[in-house]
Amino acid sequence: MRYVTHLECIVCKRRYPPDPDKYLCTCGGLLEVAYDYLRLSREWDRMSLAHSADYSMWRYRPLLPVRGDIRPPLRVGWTPLYQCPRLAEDLGLKDSLWLKDDGLNPTGSLKDRASALAVAKAREAGASTIACSSTGNAASSLAGNVASLGGGMQAVIFVPKRAPQGKLAQLLIFGAKVISVQGNYREAYELSAAAIQRWGWYNRNAAINPYLVEGKKTAVLELAEQLHWQMPDWLVLTVGDGCTMAGAGKALRDLWSIGFIDKVPRLIGVQAAGCAPIYRAWARGEQLIPADENTLADSIAVGVPRNPDKALAAVRDTQGVMVTVEDAEILEAMKLLGRSSGVFAEPASAAGVAGLKRLVAQGTVAPWHTVALISTGNGLKDTANALKAAGQALKIEPDLDKLAAYLEGETP
Amino acid sequence: MRYVTHLECIVCKRRYPPDPDKYLCTCGGLLEVAYDYLRLSREWDRMSLAHSADYSMWRYRPLLPVRGDIRPPLRVGWTPLYQCPRLAEDLGLKDSLWLKDDGLNPTGSLKDRASALAVAKAREAGASTIACSSTGNAASSLAGNVASLGGGMQAVIFVPKRAPQGKLAQLLIFGAKVISVQGNYREAYELSAAAIQRWGWYNRNAAINPYLVEGKKTAVLELAEQLHWQMPDWLVLTVGDGCTMAGAGKALRDLWSIGFIDKVPRLIGVQAAGCAPIYRAWARGEQLIPADENTLADSIAVGVPRNPDKALAAVRDTQGVMVTVEDAEILEAMKLLGRSSGVFAEPASAAGVAGLKRLVAQGTVAPWHTVALISTGNGLKDTANALKAAGQALKIEPDLDKLAAYLEGETP
């Protein structure tokens, strides 16, 4: 907290002390964590960071709103960054394409970054119960991080009826109290909000809690450091609630303000065509209108996103763009990514590849542009949809001659 | 390859030059990679290793049998090591218990270490096709590592007819040629062996190919370095075909021989009671007898293990022990591990926790002993069994009063 000055409302600019359980402005606006950039840039630099032996999200502590050293033991962050020349070629790009595989976080998604921070803040607030509503990844990351910290803390998770079995299994193994709300995400969210209010639990809903965006931003802080602070022309993220995009915007503002980067990539926000309320607000310049949730990319199927303002500001401030993709393109992108790069991404992550493909095809992203993508979730979280994408195995009798006939017929 | 001197048969001690595609001795015995330990210990030390910025399995290159810098791009290794005080307490241990989560490798298992090495050796051998017969972790790690390397290399995977669709999905996403042999596992294995022979493909079979154990051993090299070379009293691994245990034994021998460690932990090998041929050979001091495969821990359900000799030698040479566990204990251990430590392990990994629990209960492992476990596979690989272990979510209508009735009824 050394460099945190205050919380500030993004609407009315009112300021608040940075209390761990302060969520919204009295005007209803979202709050944002403000840092003393001047002091930060005098007391911290890229060189001292380079000497840090902490290969986790906590290496960016001067830019994180945490006190003391309360942190869950799981090793969150410092996920690998891969250069993907064959994927670039497949998409029609001539220059560098980078992919950061955040599906290799401890519970399999970028959400571990927000949850680790939430658990640290809950402990700071003296809370013994921490709750969220989630389509899955936020939930499993919260459950895992709470389990790793121990100390009697309990995670209470509200999930919509459609949450995939893999994600539920994880929650239950981690010992969370799992409440399967027999309805959609909106209903799960509303029940969680009411319960948090009623029982005074710590709120790990990323849109409301201003600290969580600070956890999410570490994905982009890392990306920048792994690229030796040479930012690409574009940075691609998929958008559900909007908090990951908000985190990216915050990371870029922080890094620019303290002089760690001298170029800000344009942000690309990808939504599924079957659930694109933020895209529509961006495209039409209008207020957000709730949408249905008709996509297999469950992690970004958010009909009533709670954080459109920060996400839209991030896209607009960077002269970014938004785009939608059909489910068929998402499945195709899963295959494309797996084959070209050895990364197995869940549909909501592969949507980023599909969106980039569209933008290259339509000329928004030029072949000579450099691009980075963040894959936010592990494909093992949703093998049912992977199977739809993957195609079929070759069925053959246990007979070498039959195999030979097939292989030689196929590859003359 | 700088420090590799030769390959040596573990049965007749005959020596061979370390060619990348040399598999077995003419006597049929397994080969082992030999290093010039004297030169290694003169030219390499723990301090120079500590300065390496390569946080992957390749940081141990002086102890790896690879030439040049051919390696698949996926970041394999340097998985996190956690101290688990609450798990220790649950098991009745008073001192340190460490868990290394190898399920956080790129395709979700320790097998990535062997596959990355196999792909490097295949490239060295000039092979463009690399094959194995498996439905599980070996297959997906091979497919993923091949996809990441590109360069026209093709993975060919032989699976039996019964291979579950979910597992095929990952292989197909990675673009492997998946051959579904319309027969049982033995027929799939035999067809793969015949095909490898006929077309001269590179053989990624961990028991046959002496280099793969060298990849697997990096899990223990890392563990030792992460523990600052202070080895625990016991090191727990689960045993299927025996190659991971063989790798552990090799790592300890290497580290001892070059003076990096001055204590060798006793190895604990855990098998599922429903498929325990290596345990039986160990307990009775007899030759191995094939077993049925009656356990839900599919990754260690190997009725005819191909590498019992190296595994048994590793356990015996370290004054280790073996133990079996029932499926019910494995499911219970998945839950115990998840709740106490935030690590989601597949059944074959959780079996290690179950085995340790047994050995503490029966007094073989004393409360004041220090122990390390390696969790070899990610729980997301097998969510069906996780659900059996975890229980069910609470299903509730989106209604706060109904939730209150439940919560208040539950916690008066």
Interface residues (C-beta under 8 A of the other chain):
Chain A: Y55 P72 P73 L74 R75 P80 Y82 Q83 P85 R86 D101 L104 P106 T107 G108 A143 G144 N145 V146 A147 S148 L149 G150 V159 Q165 G166 L168 A169 Q170 L171 L172 I173 F174 G175 K177 V178 I179 S180 V181 Q182 G183 E187 A188 E190 L191 A194 A195 R198 W199 M334 K335 G338 R339 S340 S341 G342 V343 F344 N378 G379 L380 K381 T383 A384 A386 L387 A389 A390 G391 Q392 A393 L394 K395 I396 E397 P398 D399 L400 L403 A404 L407
Chain B: Y55 P72 P73 L74 R75 P80 Y82 Q83 P85 R86 D101 L104 P106 T107 G108 A143 G144 N145 V146 A147 S148 L149 G150 V159 A163 Q165 G166 K167 L168 A169 Q170 L171 L172 I173 F174 G175 K177 V178 I179 S180 V181 Q182 G183 E187 A188 E190 L191 A194 A195 R198 W199 M334 K335 G338 R339 S340 S341 G342 V343 F344 N378 G379 L380 K381 T383 A384 A386 L387 A389 A390 G391 Q392 A393 L394 K395 I396 E397 P398 D399 L400 L403 A404 L407
